């Protein structure tokens, strides 16, 4: 089973590329979905966050209060790194479990979509990495529209990640998302044929 990591800065179009790969037959594992799931009470991510930050991050139902957690780590690099050190290993275990399940189901290609793939060291989990690139202004505009946040917040989130140039330099393949969706689909299909072979 071939494992492809798809990464890029926020707003670059990772989700679109992962969706195209899914339409070609890949099983997609989304890191953002995993990060939401592991915070449920009883899950290892919940335990790791509480061990790291204490009960101040819990709401009255003993769930992780995401707003309280965000208030601690947003704009505070040491605290953000504490959070990452706590949850990234948990997430990696879930990724590997999902990869194994996909392989057991007969999947030929599995995709890990993760903005922080390099930052978390998850390139070790995949066979090759595809970085999606676009202009910084386009990324900012996409995230502002998608998340309903201001430009300052978007750029602060970007600054917490590796730059687009570094992600591209470390990738096995670079997918440009500076054109239309049709052009993006064509580029991804070409890469799929190079790596996997033809697909109906």
Contact map, one row per residue, 1 for C-alpha under 8 A:
11100000000000000000000000000000000000000000000000000000000000000000000000000000000000000000000000000010001111000000000000000000000000000000000000000000000000000000000000000000000000000000000000000000
11110000000000000000000000000000000000000000000000000000000000000000000000000000000000000000000000000000000111000000000000000110000000000000000000000000000000000000000000000000000000000000000000000000
11111000000000000000000000000000000000000000000000000000000000000000000000000000000000000000000000000000000011110000000000001111000000000000000000000000000000000000000000000000000000000000000000000000
01111100000000000000000000000000000000000000000000000000000000000000000000000000000000000000000000000000000011110000000000000111110000000000000000000000000000000000000000000000000000000000000000000000
00111110000000000000000000000000000000000000000000000000000000000000000000000000000000000000000000000000000000111100100000100111110000000000000000000000000000000000000000000000000000000000000000000000
00011111000001001100000000000000000000000000000000000000000000000000000000000000000000000000000000000000000000111110100000000000111100000000000000000000000000000000000000000000000000000000000000000000
00001111100001000000000000000000000000000000000000000000000000000000000000000000000000000000000000000000000000001111100000000000111100000000000000000000000000000000001000000000000000000000000000000000
00000111110111000000000000000000000000000000000000000000000000000000000000000000000000000000000000000000000000000110000000000000001110000000000000000000000000000001001100000000000000000000000000000000
00000011111100000000000000000000000000000000000000000000000000000000000000000000000000000000000000000000000000000010000000000000000110000010000000000000000001001111000000000000000000000000000000000000
00000001111110000000000000000000000000000000000000000000000000000000000000000000000000000000000000000000000000000010000000000000000000000010001000000000000011000000000000000000000000000000000000000000
00000000111111000000000000000000000000000000000000000000000000000000000000000000000000000000000000000000000000000000000000000000000000000111111000000000000000000000000000000000000000000000000000000000
00000001111111000000000000000000000000000000000000000000000000000000000000000000000000000000000000000000000000000000000000000000000111100110000000000000000000000000000000000000100000000000000000000000
00000001011111111000000000000000000000000000000000000000000000000000000000000000000000000000000000000000000000000000000000000000000111000000000000000000000000000000000000000000100000000000000000000000
00000111001111111100000000000000000000000000000000000000000000000000000000000000000000000000000000000000000000001010000000000000000100000000000000000000000000000000000000000000000000000000000000000000
00000000000011111110000000000000000000000000000000000000000000000000000000000000000000000000000000000000000000001000000000000000000000000000000000000000000000000000000000000000000000000000000000000000
00000000000011111111000000000000000000000000000000000000000000000000000000000000000000000000000000000000000000000000000000000000000000000000000000000000000000000000000000000000000000000000000000000000
00000100000011111111100000000000000000000000000000000000000000000000000000000000000000000000000000000000000000000000000000000000000100000000000000000000000000000000000000000000000000011001000000000000
00000100000001111111110000010000000000000000000000000000000000000000000000000000000000000000000000000000000000101000000000000000000000000000000000000000000000000000000000000000000000000000000000000000
00000000000000111111111000000000000000000000000000000000000000000000000000000000000000000000000000000000000000000000000000000000000000000000000000000000000000000000000000000000000000000000000000000000
00000000000000011111111100000000000000000000000000000000000000000000000000000000000000000000000000000000000000000000000000000000000000000000000000000000000000000000000000000000000000001001000000000000
00000000000000001111111111010000000000000000000000000000000000000000000000000000000000000000000000000000000000100000000000000000000000000000000000000000000000000000000000000000000000000001100100000000
00000000000000000111111111110000000000000000000000000000000000000000000000000000000000000000000000000000000000000000000000000000000000000000000000000000000000000000000000000000000000000000000000000000
00000000000000000011111111000000000000000000000000000000000000000000000000000000000000000000000000000000000000000000000000000000000000000000000000000000000000000000000000000000000000000000000000000000
00000000000000000001111111000000000000000000000000000000000000000000000000000000000000000000000000000000000000000000000000000000000000000000000000000000000000000000000000000000000000000000000000000011
00000000000000000000111111100000000000000000000000000000000000000000000000000000000000000000000000000000000010000000000000000000000000000000000000000000000000000000000000000000000000000000000000000000
00000000000000000000111111110000000000000000000000000000000000000000000000000000000000000000000000000000001111100000000000000000000000000000000000000000000000000000000000000000000000000000000000000000
00000000000000000000010011111000000000000000000000000000000000000000000000000000000000000000000000000100001011100000000000000000000000000000000000000000000000000000000000000000000000000000000000000000
00000000000000000100110001111100000000000000000000000000000000000000000000000000000000000000000000000000000001111000000000000000000000000000000000000000000000000000000000000000000000000000000000000000
00000000000000000000000000111110000000000000000000000000000000000000000000000000000000000000001001100000000001111000000000000000000000000000000000000000000000000000000000000000000000000000000000000000
00000000000000000000000000011111110000000000000000000000000000000000000000000000000000000000000000000000000000011100000000000000000000000000000000000000000000000000000000000000000000000000000000000000
00000000000000000000000000001111111000000000000000000000000000000000000000000000000000000010001000000000000000011110000000000000000000000000000000000000000000000000000000000000000000000000000000000000
00000000000000000000000000000111111100000000000000000000000000000000000000000000000000000000000000000000000000000100000000000000000000000000000000000000000000000000000000000000000000000000000000000000
00000000000000000000000000000111111110000000000000000000000000000000000000000000000000000000000000000000000000000000000000000000000000000000000000000000000000000000000000000000000000000000000000000000
00000000000000000000000000000111111111000000000000000000000000000000000000000000000000000010011000000000000000000000000000000000000000000000000000000000000000000000000000000000000000000000000000000000
00000000000000000000000000000011111111100000000000000000000000000000000000000000000000000010000000000000000000000000000000000000000000000000000000000000000000000000000000000000000000000000000000000000
00000000000000000000000000000001111111110000000000000000000000000000000000000000000000000000000000000000000000000000000000000000000000000000000000000000000000000000000000000000000000000000000000000000
00000000000000000000000000000000111111110000000000000000000000000000000000000000000000000000000000000000000000000000000000000000000000000000000000000000000000000000000000000000000000000000000000000000
00000000000000000000000000000000011111110011110000000000000000000000000000000000000000000110000000000000000000000000000000000000000000000000000000000000000000000000000000000000000000000000000000000000
00000000000000000000000000000000001111111011110000000000000000110000000000000000000000000000000000000000000000000000000000000000000000000000000000000000000000000000000000000000000000000000000000000000
00000000000000000000000000000000000111111110110000000000000000110000000000000000000000000000000000000000000000000000000000000000000000000000000000000000000000000000000000000000000000000000000000000000
00000000000000000000000000000000000000111110011000000000000001110000000000000000000000000000000000000000000000000000000000000000000000000000000000000000000000000000000000000000000000000000000000000000
00000000000000000000000000000000000000011111011000000000000000000000000000000000000000000000000000000000000000000000000000000000000000000000000000000000000000000000000000000000000000000000000000000000
00000000000000000000000000000000000001111111111000000000000000000000000000000000000000000000000000000000000000000000000000000000000000000000000000000000000000000000000000000000000000000000000000000000
00000000000000000000000000000000000001100111111100000000000000000000000000000000000000000100000000000000000000000000000000000000000000000000000000000000000000000000000000000000000000000000000000000000
00000000000000000000000000000000000001110011111110000000000000000000000000000000000001100110000000000000000000000000000000000000000000000000000000000000000000000000000000000000000000000000000000000000
00000000000000000000000000000000000001111111111111000000000000110000000000000000000000000000000000000000000000000000000000000000000000000000000000000000000000000000000000000000000000000000000000000000
00000000000000000000000000000000000000001111111111100000000000000000000000000000000000000000000000000000000000000000000000000000000000000000000000000000000000000000000000000000000000000000000000000000
00000000000000000000000000000000000000000001111111110000000000000000000000000000000001100000000000000000000000000000000000000000000000000000000000000000000000000000000000000000000000000000000000000000
00000000000000000000000000000000000000000000111111111100000000000000000000000000001001100000000000000000000000000000000000000000000000000000000000000000000000000000000000000000000000000000000000000000
00000000000000000000000000000000000000000000011111111110110000000000000000000000000000000000000000000000000000000000000000000000000000000000000000000000000000000000000000000000000000000000000000000000
00000000000000000000000000000000000000000000001111111100000000000000000000000000000000000000000000000000000000000000000000000000000000000000000000000000000000000000000000000000000000000000000000000000
00000000000000000000000000000000000000000000000111111100000000000000000000000000011001000000000000000000000000000000000000000000000000000000000000000000000000000000000000000000000000000000000000000000
00000000000000000000000000000000000000000000000011111111100000000000000000000000000000000000000000000000000000000000000000000000000000000000000000000000000000000000000000000000000000000000000000000000
00000000000000000000000000000000000000000000000011111111100000000000000000000000000000000000000000000000000000000000000000000000000000000000000000000000000000000000000000000000000000000000000000000000
00000000000000000000000000000000000000000000000001001111110000000000000000000000000000000000000000000000000000000000000000000000000000000000000000000000000000000000000000000000000000000000000000000000
00000000000000000000000000000000000000000000000000001111110000000001000000000000000000000000000000000000000000000000000000000000000000000000000000000000000000000000000000000000000000000000000000000000
00000000000000000000000000000000000000000000000001001111111000011101100000000000000000000000000000000000000000000000000000000000000000000000000000000000000000000000000000000000000000000000000000000000
00000000000000000000000000000000000000000000000001000011111111111000000000000000000000000000000000000000000000000000000000000000000000000000000000000000000000000000000000000000000000000000000000000000
00000000000000000000000000000000000000000000000000000000111111111000000000000000000000000000000000000000000000000000000000000000000000000000000000000000000000000000000000000000000000000000000000000000
00000000000000000000000000000000000000000000000000000000011111100000000000000000000000000000000000000000000000000000000000000000000000000000000000000000000000000000000000000000000000000000000000000000
00000000000000000000000000000000000000000000000000000000011111100000000000000000000000000000000000000000000000000000000000000000000000000000000000000000000000000000000000000000000000000000000000000000
00000000000000000000000000000000000000001000000000000000011111110000000000000000000000000000000000000000000000000000000000000000000000000000000000000000000000000000000000000000000000000000000000000000
00000000000000000000000000000000000000111000010000000000011111111000000000000000000000000000000000000000000000000000000000000000000000000000000000000000000000000000000000000000000000000000000000000000
00000000000000000000000000000000000000111000010000000000111001111100100000000000000000000000000000000000000000000000000000000000000000000000000000000000000000000000000000000000000000000000000000000000
00000000000000000000000000000000000000000000000000000000111000111111100000000000000000000000000000000000000000000000000000000000000000000000000000000000000000000000000000000000000000000000000000000000
00000000000000000000000000000000000000000000000000000000100000011111110000000000000000000000000000000000000000000000000000000000000000000000000000000000000000000000000000000000000000000000000000000000
00000000000000000000000000000000000000000000000000000000000000001111111000000000000000000000000000000000000000000000000000000000000000000000000000000000000000000000000000000000000000000000000000000000
00000000000000000000000000000000000000000000000000000001100000001111111100000000000000000000000000000000000000000000000000000000000000000000000000000000000000000000000000000000000000000000000000000000
00000000000000000000000000000000000000000000000000000000100000011111111110000000000000000000000000000000000000000000000000000000000000000000000000000000000000000000000000000000000000000000000000000000
00000000000000000000000000000000000000000000000000000000000000000111111111000000000000000000000000000000000000000000000000000000000000000000000000000000000000000000000000000000000000000000000000000000
00000000000000000000000000000000000000000000000000000000000000000011111111000000000000000000000000000000000000000000000000000000000000000000000000000000000000000000000000000000000000000000000000000000
00000000000000000000000000000000000000000000000000000000000000000001111111010010000000000000000000000000000000000000000000000000000000000000000000000000000000000000000000000000000000000000000000000000
00000000000000000000000000000000000000000000000000000000000000000000111111111111001000000000000000000000000000000000000000000000000000000000000000000000000000000000000000000000000000000000000000000000
00000000000000000000000000000000000000000000000000000000000000000000011111111001000000000000000000000000000000000000000000000000000000000000000000000000000000000000000000000000000000000000000000000000
00000000000000000000000000000000000000000000000000000000000000000000000011111000000000000000000000000000000000000000000000000000000000000000000000000000000100000000000000000000000000000000000000000000
00000000000000000000000000000000000000000000000000000000000000000000000111111111000000000000000000000000000000000000000000000000000000000000000000000000000000000000000000000000000000000000000000000000
00000000000000000000000000000000000000000000000000000000000000000000000011111111100000000000000000000000000000000000000000000000000000000000000000000000000000000000000000000000000000000000000000000000
00000000000000000000000000000000000000000000000000000000000000000000000010011111110000000000000000000000000000000000000000000000000000000000000000000000000000000000000000000000000000000000000000000000
00000000000000000000000000000000000000000000000000000000000000000000000110011111111000000000000000000000000000000000000000000000000000000000000000000000000000000000000000000000000000000000000000000000
00000000000000000000000000000000000000000000000000000000000000000000000011011111111100000000000000000000000000000000000000000000000000000000000000000000000000000000000000000000000000000000000000000000
00000000000000000000000000000000000000000000000000000000000000000000000000001111111110000000000000000000000000000000000000000000000000000000000000000000000000000000000000000000000000000000000000000000
00000000000000000000000000000000000000000000000000010000000000000000000000000111111111000000000000000000000000000000000000000000000000000000000000000000000000000000000000000000000000000000000000000000
00000000000000000000000000000000000000000000000010010000000000000000000010000011111111100000000000000000000000000000000000000000000000000000000000000000000000000000000000000000000000000000000000000000
00000000000000000000000000000000000000000000000000000000000000000000000000000001111111110000000000000000000000000000000100000000000000000000000000000000000000000000000000000000000000000000000000000000
00000000000000000000000000000000000000000000000000000000000000000000000000000000111111111000000000000000000000000000000000000000000000000000000000000000000000000000000000000000000000000000000000000000
00000000000000000000000000000000000000000000100110010000000000000000000000000000011111111100000000000000000000000000000000000000000000000000000000000000000000000000000000000000000000000000000000000000
00000000000000000000000000000000000000000000100110000000000000000000000000000000001111111110000000000000000000000000000000000000000000000000000000000000000000000000000000000000000000000000000000000000
00000000000000000000000000000000000000000000000000000000000000000000000000000000000111111111000000000000000000000000000100000000000000000000000000000000000000000000000000000000000000000000000000000000
00000000000000000000000000000000000000000000000000000000000000000000000000000000000011111111100000000000000000000000000000000000000000000000000000000000000000000000000000000000000000000000000000000000
00000000000000000000000000000000000001000001100000000000000000000000000000000000000001111111110000000000000000000000000000000000000000000000000000000000000000000000000000000000000000000000000000000000
00000000000000000000000000000010011001000000100000000000000000000000000000000000000000111111111000000000000000000000000000000000000000000000000000000000000000000000000000000000000000000000000000000000
00000000000000000000000000000000000000000000000000000000000000000000000000000000000000011111111100000000000000000000000001000000000000000000000000000000000000000000000000000000000000000000000000000000
00000000000000000000000000000000000000000000000000000000000000000000000000000000000000001111111110000000000000000000000000000000000000000000000000000000000000000000000000000000000000000000000000000000
00000000000000000000000000000000010000000000000000000000000000000000000000000000000000000111111111000000000000000000000000000000000000000000000000000000000000000000000000000000000000000000000000000000
00000000000000000000000000001010010000000000000000000000000000000000000000000000000000000011111111100000000000010000000000000000000000000000000000000000000000000000000000000000000000000000000000000000
00000000000000000000000000000000000000000000000000000000000000000000000000000000000000000001111111110000000000000000000000001000000000000000000000000000000000000000000000000000000000000000000000000000
00000000000000000000000000000000000000000000000000000000000000000000000000000000000000000000111111111000000000000000000000000000000000000000000000000000000000000000000000000000000000000000000000000000
00000000000000000000000000001000000000000000000000000000000000000000000000000000000000000000011111111100000000000000000000000000000000000000000000000000000000000000000000000000000000000000000000000000
00000000000000000000000000001000000000000000000000000000000000000000000000000000000000000000001111111110000001000000000000000000000000000000000000000000000000000000000000000000000000000000000000000000
00000000000000000000000000000000000000000000000000000000000000000000000000000000000000000000000111111111000000000000000000000000000000000000000000000000000000000000000000000000000000000000000000000000
00000000000000000000000000000000000000000000000000000000000000000000000000000000000000000000000011111111100000000000000000000000000000000000000000000000000000000000000000000000000000000000000000000000
00000000000000000000000000100000000000000000000000000000000000000000000000000000000000000000000001111111111001000000000000000000000000000000000000000000000000000000000000000000000000000000000000000000
10000000000000000000000000000000000000000000000000000000000000000000000000000000000000000000000000111111111100000000000000000000000000000000000000000000000000000000000000000000000000000000000000000000
00000000000000000000000000000000000000000000000000000000000000000000000000000000000000000000000000011111111000000000000000000000000000000000000000000000000000000000000000000000000000000000000000000000
00000000000000000000000000000000000000000000000000000000000000000000000000000000000000000000000000001111111000000000000000000000000000000000000000000000000000000000000000000000000000000000000000000000
00000000000000000000000000000000000000000000000000000000000000000000000000000000000000000000000000000111111100000000000000000000000000000000000000000000000000000000000000000000000000000000000000000000
10000000000000000000000001100000000000000000000000000000000000000000000000000000000000000000000000000111111111000000000000000000000000000000000000000000000000000000000000000000000000000000000000000000
11000000000000000000000001000000000000000000000000000000000000000000000000000000000000000000000000000010011111000000000000000000000000000000000000000000000000000000000000000000000000000000000000000000
11110000000000000000000011100000000000000000000000000000000000000000000000000000000000000000000000000000001111100000000000000000000000000000000000000000000000000000000000000000000000000000000000000000
11110000000000000000000001111000000000000000000000000000000000000000000000000000000000000000000000100100001111110000000000000000000000000000000000000000000000000000000000000000000000000000000000000000
00111100000000000100100001111000000000000000000000000000000000000000000000000000000000000000000000000000000011111000000000000000000000000000000000000000000000000000000000000000000000000000000000000000
00111100000000000000000000011110000000000000000000000000000000000000000000000000000000000000001000000000000001111100000000000100000000000000000000000000000000000000000000000000000000000000000000000000
00001110000001100100000000011110000000000000000000000000000000000000000000000000000000000000000000000000000000111110000000000000000000000000000000000000000000000000000000000000000000000000000000000000
00001111000000000000000000000111000000000000000000000000000000000000000000000000000000000000000000000000000000011111100000000000000000000000000000000000000000000000000000000000000000000000000000000000
00000111110001000000000000000010000000000000000000000000000000000000000000000000000000000000000000000000000000001111100000000000000000000000000000000000000000000000000000000000000000000000000000000000
00000010000000000000000000000000000000000000000000000000000000000000000000000000000000000000000000000000000000000111111100000000000000000000000000000000000000001000000000000000000000000000000000000000
00001110000000000000000000000000000000000000000000000000000000000000000000000000000000000000000000000000000000000111111111100000000000000000000000000000000000000000000000000000000000000000000000000000
00000000000000000000000000000000000000000000000000000000000000000000000000000000000000000000000000000000000000000001111111100000000000000000000000000000000000000100001000000000000000000000000000000000
00000000000000000000000000000000000000000000000000000000000000000000000000000000000000000000000000000000000000000001111111000000000000000000000000000000000000001100000000000000000000000000000000000000
00000000000000000000000000000000000000000000000000000000000000000000000000000000000100010000000000000000000000000001111111000000000000000000000000000000000000000000000000000000000000000000000000000000
00000000000000000000000000000000000000000000000000000000000000000000000000000000000000000000000000000000000000000000111111110000000000000000000000000000000000000000000000000000000000000000000000000000
00000000000000000000000000000000000000000000000000000000000000000000000000000000000000000001000000000000000000000000111111111100000000000000000000000000000000000000000000000000000000000000000000000000
00001000000000000000000000000000000000000000000000000000000000000000000000000000000000000000000000000000000000000000110011111111100000000000000000000000000000000000000000000000000000000000000000000000
00000000000000000000000000000000000000000000000000000000000000000000000000000000000000000000000000000000000000000000000011111110000000000000000000000000000000000000000000000000000000000000000000000000
00100000000000000000000000000000000000000000000000000000000000000000000000000000000000000000000100000000000000000000000001111110000000000000000000000000000000000000000000000000000000000000000000000000
01111000000000000000000000000000000000000000000000000000000000000000000000000000000000000000000000000000000000010000000001111111100000000000000000000000000000000000000000000000000000000000000000000000
01111000000000000000000000000000000000000000000000000000000000000000000000000000000000000000000000000000000000000000000000111111100000000000000000000000000000000000000000000000000000000000000000000000
00111000000000000000000000000000000000000000000000000000000000000000000000000000000000000000000000000000000000000000000000100111110000000000000000000000000000000000000000110000000000000000000000000000
00011110000000000000000000000000000000000000000000000000000000000000000000000000000000000000000000000000000000000000000000100111111000000000000000000000000000000000000000111000000000000000000000000000
00011110000000000000000000000000000000000000000000000000000000000000000000000000000000000000000000000000000000000000000000000001111100000000000000000000000000000000000000111110000000000000000000000000
00000111000000000000000000000000000000000000000000000000000000000000000000000000000000000000000000000000000000000000000000000000111110000000000000000000000000000000001100111110000000000000000000000000
00000111100111001000000000000000000000000000000000000000000000000000000000000000000000000000000000000000000000000000000000000000011111000000000000000000000000000000000100000111100000000000000000000000
00000001100110000000000000000000000000000000000000000000000000000000000000000000000000000000000000000000000000000000000000000000001111100000000000000000000000000001000100000111110000000000000000000000
00000000000110000000000000000000000000000000000000000000000000000000000000000000000000000000000000000000000000000000000000000000000111110110000000000000000000000000000000000001110000000000000000000000
00000000000100000000000000000000000000000000000000000000000000000000000000000000000000000000000000000000000000000000000000000000000011111110000000000000000000000000000000000000010000000000000000000000
00000000000000000000000000000000000000000000000000000000000000000000000000000000000000000000000000000000000000000000000000000000000001111111000000000000000000000000000000000000000000000000000000000000
00000000000000000000000000000000000000000000000000000000000000000000000000000000000000000000000000000000000000000000000000000000000000111111100000000000000000000000000000000000000000000000000000000000
00000000001100000000000000000000000000000000000000000000000000000000000000000000000000000000000000000000000000000000000000000000000001111111110000000000000000000000000000000000000000000000000000000000
00000000111100000000000000000000000000000000000000000000000000000000000000000000000000000000000000000000000000000000000000000000000001111111111000000000000000000000000000000000000000000000000000000000
00000000001000000000000000000000000000000000000000000000000000000000000000000000000000000000000000000000000000000000000000000000000000011111111100000010011000000000000000000000000000000000000000000000
00000000001000000000000000000000000000000000000000000000000000000000000000000000000000000000000000000000000000000000000000000000000000001111111110000010000000000000000000000000000000000000000000000000
00000000001000000000000000000000000000000000000000000000000000000000000000000000000000000000000000000000000000000000000000000000000000000111111111000000000000000000000000000000000000000000000000000000
00000000011000000000000000000000000000000000000000000000000000000000000000000000000000000000000000000000000000000000000000000000000000000011111111111000010000000000000000000000000000000000000000000000
00000000000000000000000000000000000000000000000000000000000000000000000000000000000000000000000000000000000000000000000000000000000000000001111111111110010000000000000000000000000000000000000000000000
00000000000000000000000000000000000000000000000000000000000000000000000000000000000000000000000000000000000000000000000000000000000000000000111111111000000000000000000000000000000000000000000000000000
00000000000000000000000000000000000000000000000000000000000000000000000000000000000000000000000000000000000000000000000000000000000000000000011111110000000000000000000000000000000000000000000000000000
00000000000000000000000000000000000000000000000000000000000000000000000000000000000000000000000000000000000000000000000000000000000000000000001111111000000000000000000000000000000000000000000000000000
00000000000000000000000000000000000000000000000000000000000000000000000000000000000000000000000000000000000000000000000000000000000000000000001111111100000000000000000000000000000000000000000000000000
00000000000000000000000000000000000000000000000000000000000000000000000000000000000000000000000000000000000000000000000000000000000000000000001110111110110000000000000000000000000000000000000000000000
00000000000000000000000000000000000000000000000000000000000000000000000000000000000000000000000000000000000000000000000000000000000000000000000100011111110000000000000000000000000000000000000000000000
00000000000000000000000000000000000000000000000000000000000000000000000000000000000000000000000000000000000000000000000000000000000000000001100100001111111000000000000000000000000000000000000000000000
00000000000000000000000000000000000000000000000000000000000000000000000000000000000000000000000000000000000000000000000000000000000000000000000000000111111100000000000000000000000000000000000000000000
00000000000000000000000000000000000000000000000000000000000000000000000000000000000000000000000000000000000000000000000000000000000000000000000000001111111110000000000000000000000000000000000000000000
00000000000000000000000000000000000000000000000000000000000000000000000000000000000000000000000000000000000000000000000000000000000000000001001100001111111111000000000000000000000000000000000000000000
00000000000000000000000000000000000000000000000000000000000000000000000000000000000000000000000000000000000000000000000000000000000000000001000000000011111111100000000000000000000000000000000000000000
00000000000000000000000000000000000000000000000000000000000000000000000000100000000000000000000000000000000000000000000000000000000000000000000000000001111111110000000000000000000000000000000000000000
00000000010000000000000000000000000000000000000000000000000000000000000000000000000000000000000000000000000000000000000000000000000000000000000000000000111111111000000000000000000000000000000000000000
00000000110000000000000000000000000000000000000000000000000000000000000000000000000000000000000000000000000000000000000000000000000000000000000000000000011111111110000000000000000000000000000000000000
00000000000000000000000000000000000000000000000000000000000000000000000000000000000000000000000000000000000000000000000000000000000000000000000000000000001111111110000000000000000000000000000000000000
00000000000000000000000000000000000000000000000000000000000000000000000000000000000000000000000000000000000000000000000000000000000000000000000000000000000111111100000000000000000000000000000000000000
00000000100000000000000000000000000000000000000000000000000000000000000000000000000000000000000000000000000000000001001000000000000000000000000000000000000011111110000000000000000000000000000000000000
00000000100000000000000000000000000000000000000000000000000000000000000000000000000000000000000000000000000000000000011000000000000000000000000000000000000001111111011000000000000000000000000000000000
00000000100000000000000000000000000000000000000000000000000000000000000000000000000000000000000000000000000000000000000000000000000000000000000000000000000001101111111000000000000000000000000000000000
00000001100000000000000000000000000000000000000000000000000000000000000000000000000000000000000000000000000000000000000000000000000010000000000000000000000000000111111100000000000000000000000000000000
00000000000000000000000000000000000000000000000000000000000000000000000000000000000000000000000000000000000000000000000000000000000000000000000000000000000000000011111110000000000000000000000000000000
00000000000000000000000000000000000000000000000000000000000000000000000000000000000000000000000000000000000000000000000000000000000000000000000000000000000000000111111111000000000000000000000000000000
00000011000000000000000000000000000000000000000000000000000000000000000000000000000000000000000000000000000000000000010000000000001000000000000000000000000000000111111111100000000000000000000000000000
00000001000000000000000000000000000000000000000000000000000000000000000000000000000000000000000000000000000000000000000000000000001110000000000000000000000000000001111111101100000000000000000000000000
00000000000000000000000000000000000000000000000000000000000000000000000000000000000000000000000000000000000000000000000000000000000000000000000000000000000000000000111111100000000000000000000000000000
00000000000000000000000000000000000000000000000000000000000000000000000000000000000000000000000000000000000000000000000000000000000000000000000000000000000000000000011111110000000000000000000000000000
00000000000000000000000000000000000000000000000000000000000000000000000000000000000000000000000000000000000000000000000000000001111000000000000000000000000000000000001111111100000000000000000000000000
00000000000000000000000000000000000000000000000000000000000000000000000000000000000000000000000000000000000000000000000000000001111000000000000000000000000000000000000001111100000000000000000000000000
00000000000000000000000000000000000000000000000000000000000000000000000000000000000000000000000000000000000000000000000000000000111000000000000000000000000000000000000100111110000000000000000000000000
00000000000000000000000000000000000000000000000000000000000000000000000000000000000000000000000000000000000000000000000000000000011110000000000000000000000000000000000100111111000000000000000000000000
00000000000000000000000000000000000000000000000000000000000000000000000000000000000000000000000000000000000000000000000000000000011110000000000000000000000000000000000000001111100000010011000000000000
00000000000000000000000000000000000000000000000000000000000000000000000000000000000000000000000000000000000000000000000000000000000111000000000000000000000000000000000000000111111000010000000000000000
00000000000110000000000000000000000000000000000000000000000000000000000000000000000000000000000000000000000000000000000000000000000111000000000000000000000000000000000000000011111110010000000000000000
00000000000000000000000000000000000000000000000000000000000000000000000000000000000000000000000000000000000000000000000000000000000011100000000000000000000000000000000000000001111100000000000000000000
00000000000000000000000000000000000000000000000000000000000000000000000000000000000000000000000000000000000000000000000000000000000000000000000000000000000000000000000000000001111110110000000000000000
00000000000000000000000000000000000000000000000000000000000000000000000000000000000000000000000000000000000000000000000000000000000000000000000000000000000000000000000000000000111111110000000000000000
00000000000000000000000000000000000000000000000000000000000000000000000000000000000000000000000000000000000000000000000000000000000000000000000000000000000000000000000000000000101111111000000000000000
00000000000000000000000000000000000000000000000000000000000000000000000000000000000000000000000000000000000000000000000000000000000000000000000000000000000000000000000000000000000111111100000000000000
00000000000000000000000000000000000000000000000000000000000000000000000000000000000000000000000000000000000000000000000000000000000000000000000000000000000000000000000000000000001111111110000000000000
00000000000000001000000000000000000000000000000000000000000000000000000000000000000000000000000000000000000000000000000000000000000000000000000000000000000000000000000000000011101111111111000000000000
00000000000000001001000000000000000000000000000000000000000000000000000000000000000000000000000000000000000000000000000000000000000000000000000000000000000000000000000000000000000011111111100000000000
00000000000000000000000000000000000000000000000000000000000000000000000000000000000000000000000000000000000000000000000000000000000000000000000000000000000000000000000000000000000001111111110000000000
00000000000000000000000000000000000000000000000000000000000000000000000000000000000000000000000000000000000000000000000000000000000000000000000000000000000000000000000000000010000000111111111000000000
00000000000000001001100000000000000000000000000000000000000000000000000000000000000000000000000000000000000000000000000000000000000000000000000000000000000000000000000000000010000000011111111100000000
00000000000000000000100000000000000000000000000000000000000000000000000000000000000000000000000000000000000000000000000000000000000000000000000000000000000000000000000000000000000000001111111110000000
00000000000000000000000000000000000000000000000000000000000000000000000000000000000000000000000000000000000000000000000000000000000000000000000000000000000000000000000000000000000000000111111111000000
00000000000000000000000000000000000000000000000000000000000000000000000000000000000000000000000000000000000000000000000000000000000000000000000000000000000000000000000000000000000000000011111111100000
00000000000000000000100000000000000000000000000000000000000000000000000000000000000000000000000000000000000000000000000000000000000000000000000000000000000000000000000000000000000000000001111111111100
00000000000000000000000000000000000000000000000000000000000000000000000000000000000000000000000000000000000000000000000000000000000000000000000000000000000000000000000000000000000000000000111111111110
00000000000000000000000000000000000000000000000000000000000000000000000000000000000000000000000000000000000000000000000000000000000000000000000000000000000000000000000000000000000000000000011111111000
00000000000000000000000000000000000000000000000000000000000000000000000000000000000000000000000000000000000000000000000000000000000000000000000000000000000000000000000000000000000000000000001111111000
00000000000000000000000000000000000000000000000000000000000000000000000000000000000000000000000000000000000000000000000000000000000000000000000000000000000000000000000000000000000000000000000111111100
00000000000000000000000000000000000000000000000000000000000000000000000000000000000000000000000000000000000000000000000000000000000000000000000000000000000000000000000000000000000000000000000111111110
00000000000000000000000000000000000000000000000000000000000000000000000000000000000000000000000000000000000000000000000000000000000000000000000000000000000000000000000000000000000000000000000110011111
00000000000000000000000100000000000000000000000000000000000000000000000000000000000000000000000000000000000000000000000000000000000000000000000000000000000000000000000000000000000000000000000010001111
00000000000000000000000100000000000000000000000000000000000000000000000000000000000000000000000000000000000000000000000000000000000000000000000000000000000000000000000000000000000000000000000000000111
